[in-house]
Structure formats: structure tokens, C-alpha cells
Amino acid sequence: MVDGIVVATLEGVIRFANPAAEQLFGRSSHELVGTQIGFPAVVGERAEIEVVHAGGTPVSAELRVADIDWEGEPARLVMLRDITLRKRAEEHAAQLEHERIGRAEAEAASHAKSDFLAMMSHELRTPLNAVIGYSELLDLDIAGPLNDDQRRHISRIRECGRHLLSLVNEVLDLAKIEAGRLTLQMGVGRLGTISDAAVSLVQASADARGITLITRSPSAVPLFFQGDEDRTRQILINLLNNALKFTPVGGTVSIECGQAAMAPADARVTVDGSWVFVRVSDTGIGIPADQIPHIFEPFTQVARGHTRPRDGSGLGLTISRRLARMMHGDLTVRSEPGKGSVFTLFLPEAGGATSALPSDPQDGASRLQGVAEVGEILIREAGQLLAAFVARIRAEDLADAAMRLRYSQLADHIATYIGDVGTVLVAVEEARGQPSGLLADGTEIQRLLAERHGAQRARLGWTSDDLHREWQLLDEEIERTLRRCANGVPPQTIEEALTIVRRFNRQAAELSRRALMRTARELGHRRKASTA
Ligand code: ADP
């Protein structure tokens, strides 16, 4: 029989044990007979017992008891079934279920956290943009002339606002990455172009800190990578800013692009093939070896004893590495305290052997990008857009005067205006058609800017035709920028955003035209009065 059978007296003394029972107890029938059965044997009940062998693993058995006559005496027949395997399987399943629930709870918590962060960041970002926008208006003397103290205070408000905004943007980026909602615009980019663009953005800060910024390009052949150009530039700007931040005056920061047949051992890459890299090296304070594994963790900043903590959120490297990995590359570091640090961004080379990349895991999950995304692009690209816009005004020599005007005279209001239009696009999506104070702030800023702009153009002697042409050029440049940069955004969303932007521009153009006419009239009166 497979089941163990034991016969015991009513007092529990074993009279008989079959071979299966011998095996279950790990003792011979000889040893068992005459000993106490050791567990209560109640008729009619099914029970589970644990049998511990001498030196062996415990065995689980299910037992059933029945009354019988044994050699003319009333006795108990105990049937024992080995259920160890079944028990183990059950325990294993319970353990798996427990872990599954734990994981699901952790995921839900992480999603909730990311949703919360994303929502909060939006809620913080929009009013922050208004703080910055209004301080720019004040700085432009729109509410009347400022004295030096006021101007200094306004500039502090604006600086702090911008700093806070960059922190909020980082939190938002990380929340999006963690929630799997950050979509990349994968394409082919030229490494040198991106690296030059990043360098030009930090050059002023290097000069101000007395640090030499060197670009090395050992290879004359242009290098191409596969990835998202904007995000790659974001990573490089972050690396360069860190290098500048942690390098003392007189130090050197260098950036170098190159090619590698293989990714180094410390890079965690998931595809084979050839690579391109950008390396940012500095002669700064370096990072202690025990801290290196932690600098890529969120909110980590290396403690620096007596020195003042540097600006920053401790998120830059976390975001940079995650972005690098989303692009199938990696970000690595080598550093020596007192000597400096070397951060290297590896990306798959375009046209190289890595061309068979796994599709972006985000693709499937990518949802319709809203106009907020377009607004963010507009804010991010504002600098380049402005440069192109000014170049066109100069090329047409608008009002026969554009060539003589300073860049700031041509671009001042428009820079703030573009930033504000971007912000309003973000707010439009968030407000989901509801009236919103943030939207009202945005349009109020646009109105003030437009009127100011018209008045300033009048003083520069522009006609309303010149002004009309200027707004046309801005329309065109905004459209060009969005079509060029928003290639991951569905076309209908771009169209929708462009419709909103054109409406803003039309309103602003009309307001500025009226201001121009008004100012021109006033100037005419004054001139007449002074000649009279
Ligand atoms: P943040 O710069 O905002 O503090 P990061 O994630 O960019 O955040 O960097 C995390 C930390 O790593 C920094 O606070 C600093 O301690 C260290 N670190 C980063 N780059 C460098 C560098 N080039 N030299 C020395 N330390 C660095």
C-alpha cells in the first residue's frame, strides 16, 4: 500500500505498522511496535501531522482514524498519507501569490507617486511661469521705470523663479520616466552638432567661473548616433553644468566625441554593435569611490563636509542615465577625489552594426501627446526659434532699420512672448477647457507684451505694415520649429496647437498694431507741439 497503516490500542500503543508507515516514520516496524503513537488519534476526524525523522527533513502526513477489532480487542486503525509534496506546492503558490500582491502594491504605489509628482509639477510649473513672466514684464519697465534696487530685486526673483522651475522640470521628467510616460523622439543625430550646441549654452557660465572649456574632436569624420537629439543635448548640458559646478576657478572642462567598437565593461548596454561616445572631463574635486554607486540615485548629492552644498536637486544624473538607457546606451563615470571626474555617454552608432535595435519599449504605450507637449517643445526651443526669427527680420531689413538694431531690441518682448505662449499651451491642456486663472495670467502677460511691443516699434519708426510682417515672420518661425522638433507628436495635435498659437498671434498682432498707432499719434503730437 502507498498509504501508511498503523494499528494502535485505545491507549495509543502501536501494535502494527506497514512498510509505508515504516518509511514515513523513518523507523522499522520492529522499533515502532510497543511505543506510543505520539499523536491524538480521534475517530472520524481528518488531521495533519508533521513527522520529524531522526536527522531527516520533516514529512507532512494526513491521517484518518477508524475503529477496528485487532486480535479480538478494540483498537484504532490509523491511515497516514504523505502530503509533503502537496504541502510544499501549496506553500510555494502562497508565497508566489504573496510576492505578486507585494509587487502589485509596490507598482501601484510607484504609479501613484509618479502621478502625484507629475500633477504637482504641473501645478507648480504654471504659476511659476507666471511669476517669471510678470517679473520680466516689470524688468521691461512695463509698469513704469524701476530704480536700481528694484531692478536688482526683480532680477533675484526671476533667477530664483528660473532655478525653481528647473528643479520642478527635473522632478517632472523623472516622474514621467518612472511612470513610463516619457516618449523619446528617436532618430539619427550628428554628435558634433549636439555637443557644440550644449557647449554654446554653458560657455558663458564657464567664462563667468573662470574655467577653460575645451572641445576636442580627434576624428574629422562626422559621427552619427541613434537617439533623441533634444534629450541627448539635455544630458550633455547636465554633465557640463556639473563639471563646471564642481571644478574650481582656473580649472579645465573638456568635451570630446569619439567612436568605440565595443561598449566598456562598466556600461550596462543591451545591444551589441558599434558605439559613439561623448566624454565630459573635468579637473574638479572628484567623487569618493564609495559615493560613485550612489550619485545616479535620485536626490543624492555627495556630502561635502564644511563646504556649502552646491545648487541642484540631485536628480540630473538620475535622469541622464535613465534617458541614456532608454536610448539603448549608458552613462558611465570614473573619478578620483582631488583630480577630477570623467563622465561618458555611450549611444548606439547610427548606420553601425547596432541598427537592428529593439523597438522602443515606450512605443506601444505611447498615447496621444497633447498640446502641452507642443508647449514644452516651444519653451525648450525658444532660444533657437528666436535666433531664426531675428535672422529673418534682418534678412528682410524690416523697416529699413533692422540691421542697425541690437539683438536685444529685436528679440526682447518676443522671447518672453514665446515662453508665455508655450506656458499657456501647457495650461490649456491642463485646464481641459475649463476657465483657469493660470490661463488668464498667460493671456494677460501676452496682452501687456503685445502693447509694449507695438509702442516700442512705433518709437523705432516702424509702420503698421512692418509690424504686420513681423508677426507673419513669427508665425512662420513658430510653425517651422514645431514641425521640425515635434516629430513624435501626432500631426493633428500639432495642427491643434498651431491653431491656438495663430489665434494668440493674431490677437497680439492686433493689440500691438493699436499700440503702435496710438504711440505714433502721441509722438506726432509731441513733435508738432515742439515745432510749434
Ligand atoms: P545635482 O548636480 O543637481 O546635485 P546630479 O544628479 O547631477 O545632481 O549629481 C549628483 C551628485 O553627484 C552631485 O551633487 C555631486 O555630489 C556629484 N557629482 C556630479 N557630477 C560631478 C562632477 N563632475 N564632479 C564632482 N562631483 C560630481
Residues whose N, C-alpha, C, O or C-beta is under 5 A from the ligand:
A	BS01	ADP	N242 A243 F246 G284 G286 I287 I295 T300 Q301 V302 D311 G312 S313 G314 L315 G316 L317 T318 S341
